[in-house]
Amino acid sequence: MKARVVVTLKNGVLDPQGKAIEGALASLGVAGVTGVRQGKVFDITLSGTDADAARETLKAACDKLLANTVIENYAIETSA
């Protein structure tokens, strides 16, 4: 089973890297960008075919390592 975990900063958390990217885009002549928020993407392969078990495993991975749940949200997508 394959999964994708997308980790993003919670609303209200300052994002200096996103601001730096926004500034860099402007300096490169990319017009119209008024906000950038950066995040992380993890593509994960899991053994087994039980979708519920896979989601529980991924949730544990996010809570323990992949996301800082104090300042970050995460979303889990799975596919066969």
C-alpha atoms as one frame of an Amber mdcrd trajectory, in Angstrom:
protein
   0.000   0.000   0.000   1.218   3.490  -0.800   0.582   6.616   1.219   1.314
  10.297   1.102   1.547  12.406   4.245   1.367  16.172   3.819   2.542  18.244
   6.779   1.773  21.978   6.929   2.095  24.702   9.507  -1.048  25.537  11.456
  -2.772  28.820  10.706  -1.281  31.621  12.768   2.189  30.039  12.973   4.836
  32.281  11.425   6.457  30.829   8.314   9.808  32.556   7.652  10.743  30.059
   4.936   7.474  30.757   3.129   8.143  34.511   3.371  11.654  33.992   1.965
  10.238  31.994  -0.953   7.639  34.691  -1.573  10.381  37.340  -1.674  12.564
  35.247  -3.951   9.697  34.721  -6.388   9.085  38.473  -6.507  12.772  39.152
  -7.132  12.717  36.609  -9.984   9.863  38.486 -11.624   7.083  36.062 -10.729
   4.200  38.483 -10.249   0.969  38.044  -8.348   2.193  35.767  -5.565   0.840
  37.228  -2.349   1.361  34.385   0.088   3.494  31.262   0.360   3.285  28.619
   3.089   5.841  25.832   2.952   5.356  22.263   4.098   6.665  18.723   3.824
   5.518  15.716   1.804   6.356  12.108   2.690   5.687   9.296   0.188   5.563
   6.049   2.154   5.156   2.403   1.143   3.574   0.093   3.708   3.347  -3.688
   3.735  -0.110  -5.228   3.928  -3.452  -4.262   2.468  -5.522  -3.289   5.537
  -6.347   0.393   5.001  -7.462   0.964   8.597  -4.269  -0.547  10.012  -2.191
   1.504   7.567  -3.914   4.733   8.651  -3.281   3.905  12.321   0.398   3.195
  11.581   0.724   6.457   9.659  -1.070   8.423  12.367   1.380   7.048  14.935
   4.314   7.938  12.659   3.024  11.487  12.281   2.336  11.959  15.984   5.724
  10.555  17.016   8.086  11.832  14.300   6.847  13.275  11.026   4.914  16.258
  12.392   5.337  18.587  15.327   1.669  18.557  16.287   2.038  21.681  18.410
   2.626  23.831  15.310   1.838  21.521  12.373  -1.172  19.747  10.867  -0.964
  16.638   8.739  -3.136  14.901   6.172  -2.863  11.223   5.222  -3.788   9.904
   1.754  -3.642   6.172   1.013  -3.980   4.142  -2.174  -3.776   0.452  -2.973
